[in-house]
Amino acid sequence: MEFLAGVAVLALFAVLSEYRFRKSDYLIVYETKAGLATRKGRLYPRHFSLPIRRTTHSMQLTVDASAKGSLEIRVKIGLTVAASPDHLSALIRAGGWNADAVARAAKDMEAHFQGFVKSHTEQYEIEALSLEKIREHLNEKIPMSKTSLGLEVISLTILSFEPVNQQISEALRQQEHARILEQTESLNQRARVAAAKAKLKADEEIALLENELELKKHHLRKGQLERESALANIRVDEDLKQSRKKLEFDKAELDVLRSSPELLMLTPQAARLAEASQGLKNARTIVSLSPQDLSQGSELLGTLQKILLSAIDSYRTEAKKAKAKRPVE
């Protein structure tokens, strides 16, 4: 009985010493018949498993390369890598069955990137090289490193790129300075041209709008003149109608006076002549028609006398005609 208890204690001690709890930032790698795989459970046997940290590993490398003409340049690169779960076999092959396999594989990646940079810069003149071109070339090579080293590149930064020779570096800086000034001046001139074109276009639009406004004003004035002309024509027509009516009335009045001259005494004109005769010197009365008074009167009174005499003669003539037509008894 004591033997069994001792065996159980030994077995429990062996289990506790062999199994470990998996941390969330670790990949637990173990070997299978098909290759390598990762454990998903919380417990794992430490002697049959390899814990690899999933955290990132950063590094900075300086590459001494050369451009065409054997001009030496220096490129500084910043890399951040991590283990790729899909390429564990390549990672173990590059870094070994070791907990620091990522760091070991990263050293191989440094060598690969140095070769990539050198092979790229040797193909171009130093003026044609730039940070952007080097970065684009390295981004194209990243999938190759991933499959061969089992590392996934999290970030890639070209920290600096400059010639080793200070004179060449200064010449390139001056050239870049001149290029920037030229580009700035070109942009300024294009901006001036664009502003001039915009102003010209705005002036044309304003002129068109002003022309349209003048045309609208002309049409409005024309319409107003047409309405005023129509109203003036209506007034003239009304005045002509009134004048015709007045002429017809005066004609009818003259016809009546011509047929009956005695009615002249009842007209306002005769009354005004009588009033005017009262103001004559030694005037006695408007109805005094004796020859002695006429010599002292005015022409106005003579005119009135002629009218009255004519009316009396006309009346007598009419009376005689009526009497002649009357039948004899």
Contacts in CASP RR format, 6 or more apart in sequence:
PFRMAT RR
TARGET T0000
AUTHOR 0000-0000-0000
METHOD contacts of the structure
MODEL  1
MEFLAGVAVLALFAVLSEYRFRKSDYLIVYETKAGLATRKGRLYPRHFSL
PIRRTTHSMQLTVDASAKGSLEIRVKIGLTVAASPDHLSALIRAGGWNAD
AVARAAKDMEAHFQGFVKSHTEQYEIEALSLEKIREHLNEKIPMSKTSLG
LEVISLTILSFEPVNQQISEALRQQEHARILEQTESLNQRARVAAAKAKL
KADEEIALLENELELKKHHLRKGQLERESALANIRVDEDLKQSRKKLEFD
KAELDVLRSSPELLMLTPQAARLAEASQGLKNARTIVSLSPQDLSQGSEL
LGTLQKILLSAIDSYRTEAKKAKAKRPVE
18 45 0 8 1.000
18 46 0 8 1.000
18 47 0 8 1.000
19 43 0 8 1.000
19 44 0 8 1.000
19 45 0 8 1.000
19 46 0 8 1.000
20 43 0 8 1.000
20 44 0 8 1.000
20 46 0 8 1.000
21 42 0 8 1.000
21 43 0 8 1.000
22 28 0 8 1.000
22 39 0 8 1.000
22 41 0 8 1.000
22 42 0 8 1.000
22 43 0 8 1.000
22 44 0 8 1.000
22 51 0 8 1.000
23 51 0 8 1.000
25 53 0 8 1.000
25 54 0 8 1.000
25 55 0 8 1.000
26 51 0 8 1.000
26 52 0 8 1.000
26 53 0 8 1.000
26 54 0 8 1.000
27 38 0 8 1.000
27 51 0 8 1.000
27 52 0 8 1.000
27 53 0 8 1.000
27 54 0 8 1.000
27 83 0 8 1.000
27 85 0 8 1.000
27 88 0 8 1.000
28 38 0 8 1.000
28 39 0 8 1.000
28 44 0 8 1.000
28 49 0 8 1.000
28 50 0 8 1.000
28 51 0 8 1.000
29 36 0 8 1.000
29 37 0 8 1.000
29 38 0 8 1.000
29 39 0 8 1.000
29 49 0 8 1.000
29 50 0 8 1.000
29 51 0 8 1.000
29 52 0 8 1.000
29 88 0 8 1.000
29 92 0 8 1.000
30 36 0 8 1.000
30 37 0 8 1.000
30 38 0 8 1.000
30 39 0 8 1.000
30 44 0 8 1.000
30 48 0 8 1.000
30 49 0 8 1.000
30 50 0 8 1.000
31 37 0 8 1.000
31 48 0 8 1.000
35 89 0 8 1.000
36 88 0 8 1.000
36 89 0 8 1.000
36 92 0 8 1.000
37 88 0 8 1.000
38 85 0 8 1.000
38 88 0 8 1.000
39 49 0 8 1.000
44 51 0 8 1.000
50 92 0 8 1.000
50 97 0 8 1.000
50 98 0 8 1.000
50 99 0 8 1.000
50 101 0 8 1.000
51 99 0 8 1.000
52 83 0 8 1.000
52 91 0 8 1.000
52 99 0 8 1.000
52 101 0 8 1.000
52 102 0 8 1.000
53 83 0 8 1.000
53 99 0 8 1.000
53 102 0 8 1.000
54 82 0 8 1.000
54 83 0 8 1.000
55 82 0 8 1.000
56 80 0 8 1.000
56 81 0 8 1.000
56 82 0 8 1.000
56 154 0 8 1.000
57 80 0 8 1.000
57 81 0 8 1.000
57 82 0 8 1.000
57 102 0 8 1.000
57 103 0 8 1.000
57 106 0 8 1.000
58 78 0 8 1.000
58 79 0 8 1.000
58 80 0 8 1.000
58 81 0 8 1.000
59 78 0 8 1.000
59 79 0 8 1.000
59 80 0 8 1.000
59 81 0 8 1.000
59 106 0 8 1.000
59 110 0 8 1.000
60 76 0 8 1.000
60 77 0 8 1.000
60 78 0 8 1.000
60 79 0 8 1.000
60 159 0 8 1.000
61 76 0 8 1.000
61 77 0 8 1.000
61 78 0 8 1.000
61 79 0 8 1.000
61 110 0 8 1.000
61 113 0 8 1.000
61 114 0 8 1.000
62 74 0 8 1.000
62 75 0 8 1.000
62 76 0 8 1.000
62 77 0 8 1.000
63 74 0 8 1.000
63 75 0 8 1.000
63 76 0 8 1.000
63 77 0 8 1.000
63 113 0 8 1.000
63 114 0 8 1.000
63 115 0 8 1.000
63 117 0 8 1.000
63 118 0 8 1.000
64 72 0 8 1.000
64 73 0 8 1.000
64 74 0 8 1.000
64 164 0 8 1.000
65 72 0 8 1.000
65 73 0 8 1.000
65 74 0 8 1.000
65 75 0 8 1.000
65 117 0 8 1.000
65 118 0 8 1.000
65 121 0 8 1.000
65 122 0 8 1.000
66 72 0 8 1.000
66 73 0 8 1.000
66 118 0 8 1.000
66 121 0 8 1.000
66 122 0 8 1.000
67 73 0 8 1.000
67 121 0 8 1.000
67 122 0 8 1.000
67 124 0 8 1.000
67 125 0 8 1.000
67 126 0 8 1.000
67 129 0 8 1.000
68 122 0 8 1.000
68 123 0 8 1.000
68 124 0 8 1.000
68 125 0 8 1.000
68 126 0 8 1.000
71 126 0 8 1.000
71 163 0 8 1.000
71 165 0 8 1.000
71 168 0 8 1.000
72 163 0 8 1.000
72 164 0 8 1.000
72 165 0 8 1.000
73 121 0 8 1.000
73 126 0 8 1.000
73 129 0 8 1.000
73 161 0 8 1.000
73 162 0 8 1.000
73 163 0 8 1.000
73 164 0 8 1.000
74 160 0 8 1.000
74 161 0 8 1.000
74 162 0 8 1.000
74 163 0 8 1.000
74 164 0 8 1.000
75 117 0 8 1.000
75 121 0 8 1.000
75 134 0 8 1.000
75 158 0 8 1.000
75 160 0 8 1.000
75 161 0 8 1.000
76 158 0 8 1.000
76 159 0 8 1.000
76 160 0 8 1.000
76 161 0 8 1.000
77 113 0 8 1.000
77 117 0 8 1.000
77 138 0 8 1.000
77 156 0 8 1.000
77 157 0 8 1.000
77 158 0 8 1.000
77 159 0 8 1.000
78 155 0 8 1.000
78 156 0 8 1.000
78 157 0 8 1.000
78 158 0 8 1.000
78 159 0 8 1.000
79 106 0 8 1.000
79 109 0 8 1.000
79 110 0 8 1.000
79 113 0 8 1.000
79 153 0 8 1.000
79 155 0 8 1.000
79 156 0 8 1.000
79 157 0 8 1.000
80 153 0 8 1.000
80 154 0 8 1.000
80 155 0 8 1.000
80 156 0 8 1.000
81 102 0 8 1.000
81 106 0 8 1.000
81 109 0 8 1.000
81 151 0 8 1.000
81 152 0 8 1.000
81 153 0 8 1.000
81 154 0 8 1.000
82 102 0 8 1.000
82 151 0 8 1.000
82 152 0 8 1.000
82 154 0 8 1.000
83 91 0 8 1.000
83 101 0 8 1.000
83 102 0 8 1.000
83 150 0 8 1.000
83 151 0 8 1.000
83 152 0 8 1.000
84 90 0 8 1.000
84 91 0 8 1.000
84 146 0 8 1.000
84 150 0 8 1.000
84 151 0 8 1.000
84 152 0 8 1.000
87 146 0 8 1.000
87 147 0 8 1.000
87 149 0 8 1.000
87 150 0 8 1.000
87 151 0 8 1.000
88 150 0 8 1.000
90 147 0 8 1.000
90 148 0 8 1.000
90 149 0 8 1.000
90 150 0 8 1.000
91 101 0 8 1.000
91 102 0 8 1.000
91 105 0 8 1.000
91 149 0 8 1.000
91 150 0 8 1.000
91 151 0 8 1.000
92 101 0 8 1.000
94 101 0 8 1.000
94 104 0 8 1.000
94 105 0 8 1.000
94 108 0 8 1.000
94 148 0 8 1.000
94 149 0 8 1.000
94 150 0 8 1.000
94 151 0 8 1.000
95 101 0 8 1.000
95 102 0 8 1.000
95 104 0 8 1.000
95 105 0 8 1.000
95 108 0 8 1.000
96 104 0 8 1.000
98 104 0 8 1.000
102 151 0 8 1.000
105 149 0 8 1.000
105 150 0 8 1.000
105 151 0 8 1.000
106 151 0 8 1.000
108 149 0 8 1.000
109 145 0 8 1.000
109 149 0 8 1.000
109 151 0 8 1.000
112 141 0 8 1.000
112 144 0 8 1.000
112 145 0 8 1.000
112 148 0 8 1.000
112 149 0 8 1.000
113 138 0 8 1.000
113 141 0 8 1.000
113 145 0 8 1.000
116 137 0 8 1.000
116 138 0 8 1.000
116 141 0 8 1.000
117 134 0 8 1.000
117 137 0 8 1.000
117 138 0 8 1.000
120 133 0 8 1.000
120 134 0 8 1.000
120 137 0 8 1.000
121 129 0 8 1.000
121 134 0 8 1.000
124 133 0 8 1.000
126 163 0 8 1.000
126 168 0 8 1.000
126 172 0 8 1.000
127 172 0 8 1.000
127 175 0 8 1.000
129 161 0 8 1.000
130 161 0 8 1.000
131 158 0 8 1.000
131 161 0 8 1.000
134 158 0 8 1.000
134 161 0 8 1.000
135 156 0 8 1.000
135 158 0 8 1.000
138 156 0 8 1.000
138 158 0 8 1.000
139 156 0 8 1.000
142 153 0 8 1.000
142 156 0 8 1.000
145 151 0 8 1.000
145 153 0 8 1.000
146 152 0 8 1.000
146 153 0 8 1.000
162 169 0 8 1.000
162 172 0 8 1.000
163 169 0 8 1.000
163 172 0 8 1.000
256 263 0 8 1.000
257 263 0 8 1.000
257 264 0 8 1.000
257 267 0 8 1.000
260 314 0 8 1.000
261 307 0 8 1.000
261 310 0 8 1.000
261 311 0 8 1.000
261 314 0 8 1.000
261 315 0 8 1.000
262 311 0 8 1.000
262 312 0 8 1.000
262 314 0 8 1.000
262 315 0 8 1.000
264 270 0 8 1.000
264 307 0 8 1.000
264 308 0 8 1.000
264 311 0 8 1.000
265 308 0 8 1.000
265 311 0 8 1.000
270 304 0 8 1.000
270 307 0 8 1.000
273 286 0 8 1.000
273 300 0 8 1.000
273 301 0 8 1.000
273 303 0 8 1.000
273 304 0 8 1.000
274 286 0 8 1.000
274 304 0 8 1.000
276 300 0 8 1.000
277 283 0 8 1.000
277 286 0 8 1.000
277 297 0 8 1.000
277 298 0 8 1.000
277 300 0 8 1.000
277 301 0 8 1.000
277 304 0 8 1.000
278 286 0 8 1.000
280 296 0 8 1.000
280 297 0 8 1.000
280 298 0 8 1.000
280 300 0 8 1.000
280 301 0 8 1.000
281 296 0 8 1.000
282 296 0 8 1.000
282 297 0 8 1.000
283 297 0 8 1.000
284 293 0 8 1.000
286 301 0 8 1.000
286 304 0 8 1.000
289 305 0 8 1.000
289 308 0 8 1.000
294 301 0 8 1.000
294 302 0 8 1.000
294 305 0 8 1.000
END
